[in-house]
Amino acid sequence: MKQVSKASKISLQDAEQHYQSSKENYTIESAESHLAYYREKHPLYYAQLLQNV
């Protein structure tokens, strides 16, 4: 996983909206889950969500 800055400028609300939008547009082309895809393709947003779980 890529290094992610601890001082993320992404708000939790923005991260949640981005995740939901990505989930709606995600099509399963392999056995990869949306969460695994999201973690790989959007590490900054994923990190922000992970910090607030």
TAHU-V517586 format. One record per helix or strand. SS is the DSSP state (H for helix, E for strand). FROM is the first residue (numbers start at 1). LEN is the number of residues. If there is no record, write none. Layout:
# TAHU-V517586
ss=(SS SS)
from=(FROM FROM)
len=(LEN LEN)
This chain:
# TAHU-V517586
ss=(H H H)
from=(12 34 43)
len=(14 8 9)
